[in-house]
Amino acid sequence: MKKILALAALAALSACSNPAPAPDTETATASDAPAAAATNIAADGKSSVGNFKITDKDGKVYMEEDKADGTYVGSQDGKVVETGKWVQKDPNTFCYTKDEKDPKEVCNTEKVENGVWTSTNAKGEVSTVERVGG
């Protein structure tokens, strides 16, 4: 009986001393990716969520609020002129879809050069963007 207890104790002790196997990195899933990869980062390196002053190629000024829920509201002279959904695909690609019949996603290329943030549409028209209030 003493031999059986000694063997059982030895088996239990050796089981506790084995390290746990390392996780298999080849079987990692997309859900294991860091949450930071899904964060919306604008061309200026800050969050895409916020309020922005946009001056188009003709000098017209619009205010845009990009909300955390993926929607936006655009206004001019204090009146709402456009609403829709937005997505920041990467810091240089901002896409939006207007709330309208048969909506189409439109993507602009954005960059900051010499301290000036610009957004260029598919037609090559350039607008300047300024973050307002933060």
N, C-alpha and C positions, 0 to 999 in steps of 0.2 A: 504494500500500500504506500509506503514511503517513496518507493521508486516511481509509482504512478504520479504521486503529488509532485515529486521533483521534476519529472518529465513535463507535466502539465504546466508548472511554473516556468520551466525553461522555454517551453513553446510560447507561452503568453509573453514572456520577456522578449523573445526574439521577434515576435510579431509587432511589438511596440517600437522596436528599434529600426524597423525598415522604413525608409523615407517614402513619402507619398510620391507617386509617379508625376513627372512634369506634365503640364497640359500639352496636348498635341496641337501645335500651332497650325498645322495643315488643315485641320478640321474646324478651324474657327469660322464662325458665320458672320454675315454682315451686321447682325445685331450686336456683335462684340466690338464694333468700331467705336472709337471715342465719340462722345456726344459733341465735342468741339467741331467735328467735321460737318455737322449739320447746322452750325451757327452761321447766320447771315452776316457777312462782312462786306461792307461797301468799299469803293475805290479809295476812300480816305483812311481805311483801316479800322473804322469804327462800325458799330451796328448799323444795319440797313434800316432798322426801325427808327423813325423820327420825323422831324419836320424839315422840309427843304424848300429853298427858294430857287426856282428854275427860270433862267432867262433864255428865251429861244433866240434863234438866228435873227429875228426881226426886232429884238429888244423887248418883246412882250414878257411880262413877269407873271409867273404862276407860283402858287404855294401848293406844296404836296405833303400830305401826311401819310407816311407808310406805317401801317399798324402792325403790331405783333401777330395778329391773326391772319396776315397775308392779304389784307385788303388795303386799298388806298383811296384817298379823297383828294381831288385836285380842285383848287379854287383860283379865281381871278377876281380882283377887286372885292373880295369878301363873299363872292357867290360861288357855290359849287358848280363846276363846269364838267367834271368827269369823275366817275368812280370805277372801281374794278379790282382786280387781283394782281399781286406782284410776286415775283420770286427773284432772289439774287442767286444766280446759278454759280457764280464765282465772283471775286472782287471786281472783275472787269466786264461782267455780263449781267445787266439788269433787264429783266423781262417783265412785261405787264400785259394784261388782257382786260380791255375795257368792258364794262357792263353794257352790252348792246346785243342786238339780234345778230346771230352768226359771228360771235367774237373770234378773233384770231390773236394768238400770242405774238407780240412784237418785242424784239430784243435790241437793246442799245449797248454799244461798247463804251465803257467808261474808263477814265484814267485821270491821274493827277500828275501834271507836269508843271514845274516851276511854281508850285503852290496853287495852280488853277485846276479845278475839277471840271472835266468836260464829259458830256454824254453825246455820242454820235449815233444817229439812227441809220437805218438801212439805206436811206437816200443820201447819206453823207452830210446831213444837216447837223450842225454842232450847237448844243446848248451848254450853258455854264450852270453848275450846281453849287449851291452853298448850303451847308448845314445850318439850321436856325435853332437857337436855344439849346445847344449842347453838343 
